[in-house]
Amino acid sequence: MKLWEHYHTPTTVDGALALLAQYAGQARVIAGGTDLLVDARAEGGFHPYPALVDITRIPELCAVEEDGDFITVGAGVTHTQIVKSSLLARYATCLVESCGVVGGPQVRNVGTLGGNVAHALPAGDGTTSLVALDAEADIVKDGQPRRVPVQEMFLGPGQSLVDSTRDLLLRFRFHRAADHEATAFKRIMRPQGVALPILGCAVWVRLDENRATFEAARISIAPVGPTPGRAGEVEQALIGQPAADETITRIAELAQSTLHPRTSKYRATADYRREMIGVLVRRTLALAVKRAQTGDIVPEGVGA
Ligand SMILES: Cc1cc2nc3c(=O)[nH]c(=O)nc-3n(C[C@H](O)[C@H](O)[C@H](O)COP(=O)(O)OP(=O)(O)OC[C@H]3O[C@@H](n4cnc5c(N)ncnc54)[C@H](O)[C@@H]3O)c2cc1C
């Protein structure tokens, strides 16, 4: 089965953009290929891509870096690189936890954070954490560099702001967790290995200086809509409340009553998924609060 005619491995962003321009919409960006090639195979390989432009040899797209109070993660950084980053484990724990549960080791070794976002499915695990981190994406769109909130990358299920035949997603940028701040990610899966997650949840919290009250929170639960989003009403309800078990229980109930996941034959019924929203929010929020209060941060559930 032939999936492409020409395979290019540029080593600069300009080189990749020049190739995309040369093929005038006929070439396609590829990173790990764990979404793209699976889809191409499913189509039977009857329409091979005239060219694939592999972005994983471009050093600036494959780096995790500190930039003052910000952290940048290149679009070509693999899930395994993220899991192994002590910087991210400390300052963006939810991202490590979400990338650590993506597929199995083979998928994590080549699959990238950029591919997870550019594929534009509402339940991408890395995506869910980027939304809770309030990340921005640096892209080149229609030849122009732009910085956009990561949520704006999603136009609909499978529809991205970047046209992967012409544009490039370069990197993500977000604040590193400061003192009194922490994050966590948890996911509920069916027991079998290759299945769609029932729900994933990423949380970021900031407590006051006594670590006793919520000052701010961001909660991303997916998938509950066609694009990734935040539980705004739930986040607002946390502000000023004591960082205690009773608040967490109440907030989990609020999430359960205000979010409306659909029945999915591949995931679970709407009723079950709504029930699980309460369970996930309670567990994930409690973990983030514990981390913010103790400063004791060890990513959980991260695959080898
Ligand atoms: C067995 C299996 C299990 C999986 N399990 C999970 C899971 O548990 N959780 C999960 O979230 N995902 C899962 N996935 C999906 C997939 O592995 C991830 O979404 C991965 O992050 C995709 O990254 P990639 O580098 O392989 O993307 P690719 O397949 O290379 O690309 C995906 C799309 O993004 C475009 N693209 C990639 N990089 C760029 C860029 N820099 N600029 C512009 N466009 C770009 C491509 O053109 C393509 O349209 C699984 C996949 C498989 C095969």
The ligand as an SDF file (V2000), in Angstrom:
LIG
                    3D

 53 58  0  0  0  0  0  0  0  0999 V2000
   -2.8400    2.9990   18.9420 C   0  0  0  0  0  0  0  0  0  0  0  0
   -3.0830    4.4810   19.1500 C   0  0  0  0  0  0  0  0  0  0  0  0
   -3.4340    4.9240   20.4150 C   0  0  0  0  0  0  0  0  0  0  0  0
   -3.6590    6.2940   20.6250 C   0  0  0  0  0  0  0  0  0  0  0  0
   -4.0160    6.6940   21.8800 N   0  0  0  0  0  0  0  0  0  0  0  0
   -4.2260    8.0070   22.1180 C   0  0  0  0  0  0  0  0  0  0  0  0
   -4.5890    8.4410   23.4280 C   0  0  0  0  0  0  0  0  0  0  0  0
   -4.6720    7.6580   24.3860 O   0  0  0  0  0  0  0  0  0  0  0  0
   -4.8040    9.7810   23.6130 N   0  0  0  0  0  0  0  0  0  0  0  0
   -4.6750   10.6760   22.5960 C   0  0  0  0  0  0  0  0  0  0  0  0
   -4.8720   11.8830   22.8060 O   0  0  0  0  0  0  0  0  0  0  0  0
   -4.3400   10.2930   21.3340 N   0  0  0  0  0  0  0  0  0  0  0  0
   -4.1210    8.9770   21.0690 C   0  0  0  0  0  0  0  0  0  0  0  0
   -3.7720    8.5700   19.8010 N   0  0  0  0  0  0  0  0  0  0  0  0
   -3.7340    9.5550   18.7240 C   0  0  0  0  0  0  0  0  0  0  0  0
   -2.3110   10.1090   18.3980 C   0  0  0  0  0  0  0  0  0  0  0  0
   -1.2840    9.2360   18.8080 O   0  0  0  0  0  0  0  0  0  0  0  0
   -2.0550   11.4610   19.0580 C   0  0  0  0  0  0  0  0  0  0  0  0
   -3.0810   12.3630   18.7030 O   0  0  0  0  0  0  0  0  0  0  0  0
   -0.6950   12.0550   18.6420 C   0  0  0  0  0  0  0  0  0  0  0  0
   -0.3810   13.0920   19.5230 O   0  0  0  0  0  0  0  0  0  0  0  0
   -0.6820   12.5640   17.2000 C   0  0  0  0  0  0  0  0  0  0  0  0
    0.6090   13.1060   16.9520 O   0  0  0  0  0  0  0  0  0  0  0  0
    1.4290   12.7380   15.6450 P   0  0  0  0  0  0  0  0  0  0  0  0
    2.7280   13.4270   15.7750 O   0  0  0  0  0  0  0  0  0  0  0  0
    1.4990   11.2730   15.4450 O   0  0  0  0  0  0  0  0  0  0  0  0
    0.5160   13.3980   14.5220 O   0  0  0  0  0  0  0  0  0  0  0  0
    0.4790   13.0870   12.9610 P   0  0  0  0  0  0  0  0  0  0  0  0
   -0.2880   11.8270   12.7360 O   0  0  0  0  0  0  0  0  0  0  0  0
    1.8240   13.1860   12.3620 O   0  0  0  0  0  0  0  0  0  0  0  0
   -0.3890   14.3400   12.4730 O   0  0  0  0  0  0  0  0  0  0  0  0
   -1.7210   14.5160   12.8880 C   0  0  0  0  0  0  0  0  0  0  0  0
   -2.3210   15.6940   12.1350 C   0  0  0  0  0  0  0  0  0  0  0  0
   -1.6860   16.8930   12.5170 O   0  0  0  0  0  0  0  0  0  0  0  0
   -1.0390   17.5290   11.3950 C   0  0  0  0  0  0  0  0  0  0  0  0
    0.2040   18.0690   11.9530 N   0  0  0  0  0  0  0  0  0  0  0  0
    1.0960   17.4060   12.7520 C   0  0  0  0  0  0  0  0  0  0  0  0
    2.0400   18.2550   13.1640 N   0  0  0  0  0  0  0  0  0  0  0  0
    1.7670   19.4700   12.6220 C   0  0  0  0  0  0  0  0  0  0  0  0
    2.4040   20.7530   12.6830 C   0  0  0  0  0  0  0  0  0  0  0  0
    3.4990   20.9610   13.4310 N   0  0  0  0  0  0  0  0  0  0  0  0
    1.8590   21.7660   11.9880 N   0  0  0  0  0  0  0  0  0  0  0  0
    0.7410   21.5800   11.2520 C   0  0  0  0  0  0  0  0  0  0  0  0
    0.0900   20.3950   11.1680 N   0  0  0  0  0  0  0  0  0  0  0  0
    0.5980   19.3460   11.8440 C   0  0  0  0  0  0  0  0  0  0  0  0
   -0.8910   16.4390   10.3530 C   0  0  0  0  0  0  0  0  0  0  0  0
   -0.8920   16.9440    9.0320 O   0  0  0  0  0  0  0  0  0  0  0  0
   -2.1400   15.6210   10.6180 C   0  0  0  0  0  0  0  0  0  0  0  0
   -3.2540   16.2570   10.0490 O   0  0  0  0  0  0  0  0  0  0  0  0
   -3.5270    7.2130   19.5580 C   0  0  0  0  0  0  0  0  0  0  0  0
   -3.1430    6.7550   18.2810 C   0  0  0  0  0  0  0  0  0  0  0  0
   -2.9130    5.4120   18.0800 C   0  0  0  0  0  0  0  0  0  0  0  0
   -2.4930    4.9410   16.7100 C   0  0  0  0  0  0  0  0  0  0  0  0
  1  2  1  0
  2  3  1  0
  2 52  2  0
  3  4  2  0
  4  5  1  0
  4 50  1  0
  5  6  2  0
  6  7  1  0
  6 13  1  0
  7  8  2  0
  7  9  1  0
  9 10  1  0
 10 11  2  0
 10 12  1  0
 12 13  2  0
 13 14  1  0
 14 15  1  0
 14 50  1  0
 15 16  1  0
 16 17  1  0
 16 18  1  0
 18 19  1  0
 18 20  1  0
 20 21  1  0
 20 22  1  0
 22 23  1  0
 23 24  1  0
 24 25  2  0
 24 26  1  0
 24 27  1  0
 27 28  1  0
 28 29  2  0
 28 30  1  0
 28 31  1  0
 31 32  1  0
 32 33  1  0
 33 34  1  0
 33 48  1  0
 34 35  1  0
 35 36  1  0
 35 46  1  0
 36 37  1  0
 36 45  1  0
 37 38  2  0
 38 39  1  0
 39 40  1  0
 39 45  2  0
 40 41  1  0
 40 42  2  0
 42 43  1  0
 43 44  2  0
 44 45  1  0
 46 47  1  0
 46 48  1  0
 48 49  1  0
 50 51  2  0
 51 52  1  0
 52 53  1  0
M  END
$$$$
